[in-house]
């Protein structure tokens, strides 16, 4: 597989961060023991957040409803489980960097900016808002046989709203509408159509593993004349094993289906593996994951063949707490 400098650099950077993290954490622990005036732990039981002030060393934060240890601090492994759960009550921003090698030898690079913003509607129901804003660095398109031009810009914004029961035990359940808006700045970075459809999440989460499925389906309901109508699905299988100290390993990839394409070009099916870990940079918990995916099934023209993916997901202070309706 040919690798671009961007892919190699991102891979080396991620492996480097994962390898030095234990030493960073050890140094921070020794500093806290030596200096009683060190920055308070962000997960202390009396932590809170100020909406009117920027983050300062004297401010305490709360990072949403997560299971805590007797000392009031959630473990890295618990944070990892929460960040893997699509309907978690944890606020976060996932930054996903994809580096696709296409079957024509070209590269397609993008950055998906994906906040997760859950909100308690009542004591029994949560609403999870999950927008996805893609930014494309390289989108190759053939201008003549063997000749390619490259476009860059914003892609189409996707918005998912999931209604999820607040008390479902180990089961992870959610359902709601999903939409795609034609926000792309180039005809090659978007589809030019307003799209709408359903989504559902079904899974089973324990301290040791998480298994589930997360499909989304869209149909075009309007948009630019002259652009092809859309009928497509994004299916995310979830299979993750959790280990101590915030480590996890699991399946990586999204199964894509373009129902309007010829039968030979409908499916993109990846086989991938991702290694992740939750670390702390000062007071900020961050999940870092490196994944490699191979697509044995892909469209014949400009199909995705390989992907090296780096994900960086910081946890956010939960600014809206409690429930909206009693």
N, C-alpha and C positions, 0 to 999 in steps of 0.2 A: 504494500500500500504506500503510495507517495504521500508525504507529509509536508504541509506548508510550514514556514517558520512560525506562524501564529499558533498552529496546533502544537508543535514541539515546545514552544515557549510556555503556553498555557499548561501543558502537561507537567513540565519540569517545575513550574511555579507551584502548582497544586501539590505535587508530591513533596516539594520542599516544605510547604506550610504544614502538611500532615506529619512530616518527620520531625520538625522542630517543636511542634506544639507541646509534647510532654515536658520538654526542657523549659519552655516558657512558663507553663503552669507551675512547674516545680519552683522556678525562680520567684514567681508571684507569691506562692505559699510561704516561702522563706522570708520574703519581705514583710508579709503581714505579721508573721511571728515576731519579727525583729522590731516592727514599728506599729504600735497600737493605734496610731492615728492614720493608718492607711485608709483608702477609700472604702466605705462600707459596702458590703456585698449587695448587689442589686436585687437579690431574691430574699432579703430579710423579711420576716413576717410582718414588720411594721412599715414596709416600703410603700411609697405612693409616688405620684407624678404630678408635677406642676405644668399646667397647660400654657401659662403665660411666660415662662422662663425657659431659656435654652438649657441643655443638659450641663450641669456643673458638678464639680466634685462633691459638694455638700448636699446635692439633691438625691433623694431615694426614688427608686423606680419599681413599678410592678409590671410583670410581663404576662398578665392574664391568668386564667384559671388553669393551673397545672398542678399535678400531684407533688407535694412537698415532703421532704424528710422531716424528722422531728425538730431539726434546727430551723426549719422554714426555708431551706434552700433546695430547689428541685435539682435532681442529678442531671448530668449531661445525657445519660441514657434516657431519662424521662423526657427531656426536651427533644431528643432525637425521635422518640415515638410520636410526640405531639406534632413535630414538623413533617413527619411522614403521613400523618392523617389528613386527608383533604377537608374534613369538617371539624378540625381541631378548633378550640377556643383561643388559640394562640395567634397573635398578630405577627406577621413576618413579611419580608420582601425577598422573593427568590429572584436572583439574577442568574439566568441560564445562558451559557455561551455554547453554541453549537457550531461545529466545523465539519460540514458534510463534504465528502468526496463523491461526486456524481459518476455515473457509469460512462460519461463521455470524457472523463479525465479532468473536468473542471471542479473548482471548489465553490461552495456556497456557505457563507458565514453569517450568523445572526446572533443577536442578543435579545432574549425574551425577558422583559421586565414584568414580574408577576407578584403583585401584592396579594396577601390573604387577609381579609378584614372581617372577622366574625363579629356578630352583634347579638346579644340576648334579647329576643322579642318578648318572651314570657319565661317563667321558670321552667317550662317544659319544651320550648322551641327556640332554636337559634337560626339566624340568617347569616349565611357566609357569602360574602361578595369577593369574587376572584377575577379581576381584570387581567388581561395579558396584552402587553404592548410590545410588538416585535420591531426591532431595529435591524435592518439588513445592511451589512458592510459590503458583501459581494453577492450579486445575483447575476450569473452568466446567462447570456442568451445568444443564440447563433444568428449571425447577420448574413453569413454566406457559408457554403460548405467548408467546414474546418476553421472558420473564423468566428470568434466570440467577442461580444462587447459586454461590459459589466455595468450594472446599475447599483445604486445604493439609496437608502432612504427609509422612511417609516413604512411599516406594513399595516394591515387591517387590524383594528382593535377588536379583541374578543372580550365578552363580558359574561360571566357565569354567576347566577344567583341560586344558592342551594338552601333549601329549608331542611333542617336536620333536628331530630329529637335530642333533647339535652340529656335524657336518661335512657340509654339503650344498652347498658352493660358493656360487654365486649364487642357488641355489634356496632359497626360504622355504617350509618344510613343517611342518605340525603337525596333530594330530588329537586329539580327546578328548571327554569328556562335558561337557555344559553343563546347568545346573539353575536354576530360579527358585523362590524360597521366599516364601511368603505373609507378608511382614513389614510390609505396608502398614498405616498407622494409620487409614486411612479406606477405605470401600468405593469411593470415587471415585479413589483413588490407587493401587489395586492390583486384581488379578483374583481373589484369594482362593483360589488353587489352587497345589498342589505340581506342578511341571512338570520334565520331564526330556527330554533328547534329545542328538543328536550335533552336533559342530562340526568344521570342517576349515579349514585355511589353506593356500592354494597361491599362490605368487608368485615373481617374479623380480626381484632387487634388484641394481642396479649403482651406480656413483658418480654416474651421471647421472639415473637414473629408477628407479621401483619400480612394478610392475604386478602385480596379484593379485586374489584374491577370498577373502572371509572370511564364509561362511554359518554361521548357527546355527539349529537347528530345535528346537521344544519341543512336547510333548504333555502335557496334564494327567494326573496319575496319582492325584490325591486332592485333598482340600481341603474348603472349606465347601459344605454342601448348599444348594441353591438358586442357587449361582453357576454360570454357563455353563462347560461344558468348553472347554478351549483347544486349538488346533492352529495354531501360528503360526511364522513364519520371520523372521529378521533377516539380510539379506544386505548386506554391506559391500563394494562394489567399491573397489579401490585403484588409483589412477593418479596418480602424483606425479612432478614434475620437480624436481631439486635444482640449486641455483645456489650461487655462492660466498658466503662469509661467513655460512653458516647459513640462507640463504633457500630457500624451496620454495613451489611452487604446484601445485595438483592438484584432482581431483574431490572434492567433499564431499557426504556424504549416505549414508543407509542405506535400502535398499529393504525395505519391510515387506510381509508377506503374512499375512492372517488367513483361513486356509482354511475356517473355519466361517461366514464372512460370505456374503451373496448375491454373485453373480458381479460385480455392478457395484461392490461395496465391498471386494473382496479386497485390492487393491493400493494401496500408497502409494509413488510413484516420484519421488524428488527429482532435480532438475538443479541442481547447486551447484558453487561454486568457492571454494577456501580458500587464503589466503595466510598462510604461517607463517615464523617466524624463531626461531632459538636465540640467546638473549642470556645475559649473565652479570650477576647482581646480586651484587656482591662476589665470593664464591667459589662461588655457587650457579648452575649452568646451568639455564635455564628456556626451554622452548619456548612461544611465544605464537602463536596462530593466530586469524584472523578469517575467518569463512565466511558466505556468503549462499546460501540454498537456496530454490528454487521447486518446488512439487509439482504438475506438470500432471496427474498421475493421483492421485486420493485418494478416500476414501469420501465418499458424498453427505451424511452427517450427521456434523457435527463433525470433518470431515476437515482434516488439516494442509495449509495452502496456502502459507505462507511461513515461513522460519526464519532468524533472525539468531543465529549461534552464535559464542561466544567460548570458546576453550580455553586454559588455562594449565597447563603440565605441568612441574613441577620434577623434576630428577633427584635420586634418593636415593642415599646411600652404601649399597653392597651389604654387608649385615651377615652374610650366610652365603656364604662363599667356598669354592672348591674343589668337590669332588664328595663325595657321601654314601657311595657304594659304589665301591671300586676294581675 
